Amino acid sequence: MIEWIKDNQAVVSVGVSIATLLIWIIYAQLLYLGFRRQRTPRMLINRGRKKDLDALCIISNMSQEAIYVEYVLAKLETSRGTVVMDVTEFEQEVPEEHENSRKQVSIPHQELHENTRQGPLLSGEYMHIGTFRDLVLRLAYEAGIPMHGSLPDADIEFTCLTIELIALYGPEPRPVNARRSFYIKSNEDGATLVPTSWNTRHGISLVSRRRLSKMVNEMNETNFYMSSTIDWDKS
């Protein structure tokens, strides 16, 4: 064996060099994957406590570092159009016509973090932004959708509710977002929420972050609050 190594010293040397290079490449790949995992934001949007409209909308920060919540947007899709609204700030007053349709399932505002959902969320922490029913009723009221209790009138149907979180992650200069949609399935007992996907979708690519930066700047300049495409003339 020793004689063979001496006779093939050049080949052995090349083999050892290649093996060493492969080991360093694998080691560097593991380091990169670990670094990427630490630098990749991961936020979860889910239902809590129930699976109908009375479920709490829970936002969790599963990232390695803290996030700063800039905006919370809600989009309600209906059979006559969509309503998009900034729900970062708490609703201060309950509309009188909706007061009887709200079930007392929300934690009082004074027990939440001040009067806004904006602010830091540390790694492993979570918060809820009220119930899905609260969000649906708030969007319906602002869009002028006639309601019968907690459901819309018979000539309009709620189909989907999307929650989008826009946040800053650690030292990253551009914002990231997390989005999850829920189908609203009406039944005899009310309405059930069914997630459209098993996981929360994130916008963390460079293109997505540039788009979000432009969107946030426009929202800051225009004081965005709500937009609606509800068509009341649709038959």
C-alpha positions in Angstrom: 0.0 0.0 0.0 2.8 2.4 0.9 4.7 1.5 -2.2 1.6 2.2 -4.3 1.1 5.6 -2.6 4.7 6.5 -3.3 4.3 5.4 -7.0 1.1 7.4 -7.4 1.9 10.4 -5.2 0.7 12.9 -7.7 -2.7 11.2 -8.1 -3.1 10.9 -4.4 -2.3 14.5 -3.9 -4.9 15.6 -6.4 -7.5 13.3 -4.8 -6.8 14.7 -1.4 -7.1 18.3 -2.7 -10.4 17.5 -4.4 -11.8 15.9 -1.3 -10.7 18.9 0.8 -12.3 21.2 -1.6 -15.6 19.3 -1.5 -15.5 19.3 2.3 -15.1 23.1 2.4 -17.8 23.6 -0.2 -20.2 21.5 1.9 -19.2 23.4 5.0 -19.6 26.8 3.3 -23.1 25.7 2.1 -24.2 24.7 5.6 -22.9 28.1 6.9 -24.8 29.9 4.1 -28.0 28.0 4.8 -27.8 28.8 8.5 -27.2 32.4 7.8 -30.0 32.6 5.3 -32.4 30.9 7.7 -31.5 33.5 10.3 -31.9 36.4 7.9 -35.2 35.2 6.3 -38.3 36.7 8.0 -41.1 34.3 8.8 -44.5 35.6 9.9 -47.6 33.5 10.4 -51.3 34.6 10.0 -53.8 32.1 11.4 -57.1 31.5 13.0 -57.3 31.2 16.8 -59.8 29.7 19.2 -62.4 29.0 16.5 -62.8 28.3 12.8 -65.7 30.6 12.0 -65.9 34.4 11.8 -65.6 34.6 15.6 -62.0 33.2 15.4 -59.2 35.5 16.4 -56.9 36.7 13.7 -53.4 35.8 15.1 -50.1 37.2 13.8 -47.0 35.4 15.0 -43.3 36.3 14.4 -41.3 33.1 13.9 -38.3 35.0 12.6 -34.9 34.9 14.3 -35.1 38.7 14.9 -37.8 41.2 15.8 -40.1 42.7 13.2 -41.7 46.1 13.2 -45.3 46.1 12.1 -45.9 49.1 9.7 -49.3 48.3 8.3 -52.1 45.7 8.6 -54.3 45.6 5.5 -57.6 43.7 5.1 -59.2 43.0 1.7 -62.8 41.7 1.5 -63.8 40.2 -1.8 -67.5 40.1 -2.5 -69.7 39.1 -5.4 -69.8 42.8 -6.4 -66.2 43.9 -6.0 -63.5 44.3 -3.4 -62.9 46.5 -0.4 -59.3 47.2 0.8 -58.7 48.9 4.1 -55.9 49.9 6.4 -56.8 48.3 9.8 -53.6 49.2 11.6 -55.4 51.4 14.0 -58.2 50.1 16.2 -61.8 51.1 15.5 -62.7 53.6 18.2 -66.4 53.6 17.7 -68.8 50.7 16.9 -71.3 51.7 14.2 -74.8 51.7 15.8 -76.3 49.6 13.1 -73.6 46.9 13.6 -73.7 47.0 17.4 -76.2 44.2 17.8 -74.5 42.0 15.3 -71.2 42.0 17.1 -70.7 39.2 19.5 -68.7 40.0 22.6 -65.6 37.9 21.7 -63.0 40.6 21.3 -60.7 41.6 24.1 -61.3 45.2 25.1 -59.2 47.7 23.3 -57.6 49.0 26.5 -56.1 45.5 27.1 -54.3 45.6 23.8 -51.1 47.4 23.0 -52.2 51.0 23.3 -54.6 51.9 20.4 -52.6 50.6 17.4 -51.3 47.4 16.0 -48.2 49.2 14.8 -45.0 48.5 16.7 -42.3 45.9 17.3 -43.0 42.2 17.6 -40.1 40.2 19.1 -39.0 36.8 17.9 -41.5 34.1 19.1 -44.1 36.7 20.1 -47.6 36.9 18.7 -50.6 39.3 18.8 -54.2 39.2 17.6 -55.9 41.9 15.7 -59.4 41.1 16.8 -61.9 38.7 15.3 -62.5 38.1 11.6 -66.1 39.2 12.2 -64.9 42.5 13.5 -62.8 43.0 10.4 -65.6 42.0 8.0 -68.1 44.3 9.7 -65.7 47.2 9.7 -64.9 46.8 6.0 -68.6 46.4 5.2 -69.6 49.5 7.1 -66.9 51.6 5.5 -67.9 50.4 2.0 -71.6 51.0 2.7 -72.6 47.4 2.3 -76.1 46.8 3.7 -76.0 44.2 6.4 -78.6 41.8 7.9 -77.2 41.1 11.3 -73.6 39.9 10.8 -74.2 38.8 7.2 -74.7 40.9 4.0 -78.1 41.3 2.3 -79.2 38.5 0.0 -78.1 40.3 -3.2 -74.4 40.4 -2.2 -72.1 37.6 -1.0 -68.8 37.7 0.9 -66.3 35.3 -0.7 -62.9 35.8 0.6 -61.0 37.8 3.3 -57.2 38.5 2.9 -55.0 39.8 5.7 -51.7 41.4 4.7 -48.9 42.4 7.1 -46.3 44.9 6.0 -43.3 45.0 8.3 -39.6 45.9 8.7 -37.4 43.0 9.6 -34.3 43.6 11.7 -31.7 45.8 9.9 -33.2 45.3 6.5 -33.8 48.7 4.8 -36.8 47.5 2.7 -40.1 46.2 4.1 -41.4 42.6 3.8 -44.9 41.4 3.7 -46.9 38.3 4.8 -50.3 37.5 3.3 -52.9 34.9 3.9 -56.4 34.5 2.5 -59.5 32.8 3.9 -62.6 31.7 2.0 -65.8 32.7 3.7 -68.2 29.7 3.4 -71.7 30.7 4.4 -73.9 28.0 6.0 -77.0 27.7 8.2 -74.9 28.4 11.4 -73.3 31.6 10.0 -70.0 31.4 8.1 -66.8 29.3 8.2 -63.3 30.4 7.4 -61.3 28.1 5.2 -57.6 29.0 4.4 -56.9 29.2 0.7 -53.4 27.8 1.4 -51.8 25.8 4.1 -49.1 28.4 4.8 -48.7 32.2 5.0 -47.2 33.6 1.8 -44.2 36.0 2.1 -42.8 38.7 -0.1 -39.1 38.6 0.6 -37.6 38.8 -2.9 -35.8 41.9 -4.1 -38.5 42.7 -6.6 -41.2 42.2 -4.0 -39.4 44.5 -1.5 -39.0 47.2 -4.1 -42.7 47.0 -4.9 -43.5 47.2 -1.2 -41.2 50.2 -0.6 -43.0 52.1 -3.4 -46.4 51.0 -2.0 -45.5 52.1 1.5 -44.3 55.5 0.3 -47.5 56.0 -1.7 -49.6 55.0 1.4 -47.6 57.5 3.6 -48.1 60.3 1.0 -51.8 59.7 0.4 -52.7 58.8 4.0 -54.3 55.6 2.6 -57.3 54.4 4.5 -59.7 52.5 2.2 -60.4 51.8 -1.4 -63.5 50.1 -2.8 -64.6 48.7 -6.2 -68.1 47.7 -5.1 -70.5 47.9 -8.0 -74.0 48.5 -6.8 -75.4 48.6 -10.4 -74.3 45.0 -11.1 -77.3 42.8 -11.6 
